[in-house]
Amino acid sequence: MSCAAPTGRSSRSCDISFGTSRLLKNALQCLPLPLAEGRGEGGLLDSSLKAGRLPIMTNAARAICTLLVAVSLLAAAPAAGQVLEREVVIVTPDAGDERVTQTHDAVAFWNETLSDLDLGVRLRETDLVVASENRALENYARLISQRGGRLPRGAAGPQPPRELIDLGADVVVLLSRQPLMPFAWPLPGSTNYFVAIRAVEPRRPGDDKVLRNVIAHELGHTLGLTHNRATATLMCGPCSSAAAEDNPLEWLPLTADDRARLRALHGAQ
């Protein structure tokens, strides 16, 4: 890191670089990090989600990707006791938006989880951008949300607007004004992500609890987690909003496979 900043959010003038090798960036492009998906009415991520689809990889391509991931993780693993921080910038139409607090809570959940697993990576909020109008980001979010399952990724896919790139974060979380399908979209040529969260549904019972799990779900994708078929878990796909509403705990649980994947991707401190 290029500066020593205090824990928590910091000034934008403090430039924190997340040192990731080109090899790791290329390897992460191979990992199946699908757009959040759901099926049927009342899905956790939206009531009318359409499942995303990834191109089918050949056995040879899959083997190459597996090798790239393994080698790059060894090369990029932090030294003992070192923690790499991924910058998170939140873009909101209103500083008082309840989703800001929900995002803070989701980041805290992941950092506690990563600490409990003794892993060498954390999410770190560096800025809260209040923008009453943000047409470029909203248009990009709508394009991905509506057509994400059919859009090519990487250089062939839709290019992010300059307004998004200029934020300079590893993860940009847009608290959208639109009732769109939430997603975590990998930006081309990097390990960075654009996350969009749908608008609040005030008439929907339990929407607060559902939304905070939606945000944690999407942040899980930015850490390398994929969907599983258990609808009552955090990384579900498809999901059920009832699972989040009825869960006595604040967060839906991770599976043993989720924890194993985090360990494989991020290693111990």
Order of alpha helices (4+ residues) and beta strands (2+ residues): alpha-alpha-beta-alpha-beta-alpha-alpha-beta-beta-beta-alpha-alpha-alpha
